[in-house]
Amino acid sequence: MKRQPLVSIITVCYNAKDTIEMTINSIRKQIYENIEYIVVDGDSTDGTKDIIEQNHDAITKYISEKDNGLYYAMNKGLDMAEGEYVWFLNAGDIIPHSDTLFKIMDSTYIMQDIYYGQTKIIDGKGHTIGRRRLKPPKQLTKNSFLWGMLVCHQAAIVRKDIVRHYDTRYKITADYDWLLSAIERADVTHIRYSKRTYCKFLEGGISRKNMWQGNKERYRIMIKHYGFIRATFYNCLMAFRFIFTTIKSGRV
């Protein structure tokens, strides 16, 4: 029988009483046997902690305390993780089928550095809305991310020994930097794509103010990884593409 590496699934949440149980239940149903489930709560006040404690049988490690924001909490989860792989799922995200993780980890006899796949968007009741606008490439490399975050953060399962802490200087797009850094440290021949849907994530928007801040952060991250000239060139291309598709779709 093929060895099943320990996978640490990490959920960071705050005041998520309406969505956290969806995520817990989808993990509880997984037939993959070697899961460590970690929940990092930011000292919720809405009843989230009660729901977490009611589902303690599905949770390996749990902490609830005030923190300095999302990526500080994710770093806390990484420090708690003992698995060979880490997988971040937010409150409201669900693994679509009970055999999803089993089939992902059993898809090859050679353990990969990164497994990645498809994602779908769901509403608050768990109904599927559709796929993300950005599609993952069949072969993921560092250059893939010149066009943005083509692989959703929740659709990447990464070897823990090639990841670092999230850079908390970025408030919105530290996951872009984190995953790109992992790709740089991975062996490109050990990055495996699957058409399988890894995760259904909860629909949600960000304000124009946050979108502007996110774009600025992403540009800084691109300069860090690609240099000023390439970052500026591709950032302009993405902006023109966004404007063109917006006009074409009639949203202006």
N, C-alpha and C positions, 0 to 999 in steps of 0.2 A: 504494500500500500504506500502511496506517495505521502511523504511527510507533510503535515499541515502546519505551516509557520503560524506563530501567534500574531494576530492582527489586533492592534489597539484602535478601536473606534472611539473618537472623541467628540462629544457634543458640548459646546459652550452655549450657555443660555442666560437670559435675564428676563424676568416677568413674562414667561412663555407658557402659562398654564393652559392656554387654548391649543397649543401645538406640540408641546414636548412629548405627550403620550403617543402621538402618531409615530414619532421617531423611535421611542422606546419599544413599542410593539413590533415595529418592522425589524428591529434587531433581535428581539426575543424569538421571532419566527425563523431566524436563519438556521439552516441545518448544519452549516459549517461549525465544527465543534470547538475550534481554538480561537475564541474571541475574548478580548478584554475590553469591556465597555466602561468608559470614563465619562462622567458628567461633571462639568465645571460650571457652577452657578454663581452669579454675581450678587448673591444675597438678595434674592427676589422677595418681593413683598406682596405678591398677588395670589399666592397659593401654589406657585410652581414647586416649592420645596415639599409641600404635602404630597403632590403627585409623584415626585421623584422618590420619596420615602415609601409610598404605597407600592412602588415598582422596584423595590430594592433587590428582589430576586434576580432581576435582569441586569443589574448594574454591579460592576466589579469594584469600582472606586468612585467616590463622590465627595466633592468639597463644595461648600457654599460660604463665600466671604466676599466682601467688597474688593473690587479691583480697579485698575486704571483704564479699563476699556477692553474691547474685543480681543485685540492681538496680545495684550498682556495675559488674558485668560487662556488663549490658545497656547501660549508659551508655558503656562502652568500645566496645561494638559499634556504637552510634550514631555515635561519633566516627570510627570506621573506615569507616562507610558513605558511599559516593559516589553512591548511587542517588537517583532522584527519589522513590522510594517505599521504605518499610521494612516488613518483615514478619518478626515474631519467631516462630520455631518451636523448641520445646524438644527435647531429645534424646528420641527415642521418638515424637515427633509425625511424621505422614506426610501428604503431599499425595496425595489418593486416586487421581487419574488423571494420566496423562502430559500431557493437554491442559488440566488445571485452570487453571493460571496463564494460559495462552494465551487461554482463553475468558473469563476474568475481565477481563483487560486489553483484550480485543477486543470487550467487550460494549457499548461506546458510543464515539461519535466524539469526545466531549468528555472530556478527562481529568478524573477526579473527585478530590475531596480525600480521600475515604475510600471504599474498597470493603469490604463486609462480607457475611458469609453464614453458612451452617450449619456445625455441627461434629458429629462423632460421637465416641463413646468406644470405645477399643480396649483389649484386654488386652496382656500382654507379648509375645504371639506374633503380634500384629497382627490378631486376630479382632475383629470389630465387636460391641460390647455393646449399644449404643443411642445415642440422642441425649441431649444435656444436658437437665436439667430446665428451665432457663430458655431461652426461645425468643426469637430476635432479632425485633424489630418490623419491619414493612414499611417504616416511615419512622423512621429513627433521629434523635432530637434529644437535647438535653441532658436534657430531662425524662424520657426513657426510662430513664435510669440512676438515677432516684429509686427504682426497684424492684430495684436491684442491677445487677450486670454482665450485662445481657441479651445482650451480644455478647461472645463468648469472645475473649480477647486474641489467640489464635492464628488467629482468623477475621477479622482486620482488617488490611487493607493500607492504609497511611496515607502521605500526602505528607510527605516529610521536612521540608519547610519550615514545616509547622504543628505539629511536635512539639517537645517540650523534653526535657531529661534527666529520668529518673525521680527522684522525690523519695525519697532514701535514708533519710529519717526514718521512712518506712513500710517495715517488714520483710516484710510479707505481701501487702499490697494496693496497692502502688505502681502496679501495672498498671491498677487501677481509676481512680486519680487521673490517670494518664498518658493513658489513652484518653478520659476525660471532658474533660480539658483540650484534647485535639486536637479533639474535637467542638465545643467552645466557639469554637475558632479557625477551624473549617471553615465554608464556605458551605453552608447546609442543603440548597440545591438541587443541590449537588455531592457528596452522600453517596448512594451507590448500593448497594441491597440486591439480593442474588441468592439464590434458593433452592438454588443449587449448594452442595455441601459443600466448604468450603475446606480443611478440615483434619480429620484423625482424630487425637485426642490420647490419650495414654497414661493409662489409669485410675490414679488415685492419691488417697489420702485424707490429711487432716491431723488431727492429734490434737485432742482437746477443748481443750487448753491453747492451741494455735495457732488453733483456731476462735474462741475467745473473744478472743484478741488481734486476729485479723483483723476481727472484728465491731467492736471498739473503734476500730481504725484506719479502717474504712469509715465509721463514724459521724463521726469527725473530718474525713474527706474530704468527707462530705456537708455538714457545717457550713461548710466552706471554700467549697464551690461553690453551696450553696442557702440558707445562713443557718440559724440555730439552730432557728427555729420549724418550717420545712418539713422540715429534717433530722430533728428529733425526731418529728414526726408520722409521716413515712413509715418511719422506723426502727421505730417501734412497730407500724405496720401490717404490716411485713415479719415482725416477730417473732410477731405473732398468726397470720399466715398460715402460718408455718412450724410453729407449735404445732398449728394446726388440721389441716394436711395430715399431720403426723406421727401425730396421734391417729386420723385417718380411715384411714390406711394400716395401722394396727395395730402400729406399731413401738414402742409404749409399753405 
